[in-house]
Amino acid sequence: MNASRPSVHPVEAPPPVATDAAAEIPMPRGRMKDIQGMPGTRGSLALRLSQFALSVVALCFMASTSDFPSVTAFRCLVAAAGLQSLWSFSLAIIDIYAILVKRSLRNSIIISIFTMGDGITSTLIFAAACASAGITVLIGNDLNDCGENHCSRFETATAMAFMSWFAVSPSFLLNFWTLASK
């Protein structure tokens, strides 16, 4: 007995209707484009390398003096600059890897870690730079004791620490914005 079997044929979709109601339907939301400065982009790599370079310069200038261990604010600046340089260097390596393999670092756990690390290191480097600036002004202007101290090196290290903070701030804000927009 040969029974006929139904065959399924694809049905074409009807053409879109051009009405005002169709114009009000919102388009589906797409992924946000990578903004330069977000993790895994060339802008992020540039920020990380500048953070690293500036914090290493601050660390070297402050550590090159023999007077820095006697002042707590200067020791804090050395510690904060060391931590900042390690953090920035490690994230620069991650950015290089992401650029080379063309991967986007959009994982919320990774972004959370980057945001917390940037927030902590930026707060530390800013606090240490402010404390060092206060001691540098005290030594230079109030005590007029720059002849016996290395004021120019202290001032240079403090300025580099502030510039490192200025380089960390965009990284923190972009990571925080990426995290908040998910």
Buried (B, 14 or more C-beta within 10 A) or exposed (E): EEEEEEEEEEEEEEEEEEEEEEEEEEEEEEEEEBEEBBBBBEBBBBBBBBBBBBBBBBBBBBBEBEBBEEBEBBBBBBBBBBBBBEBBBEBBEBBBEBBEEEEEBBEEEBBBBBBBBBBBBBBBBBBBBBBBBEBBBEBBEEEEEBEEBBBEBBBBBBBBBBBBBBBBBBBBBBBBBBBEEE
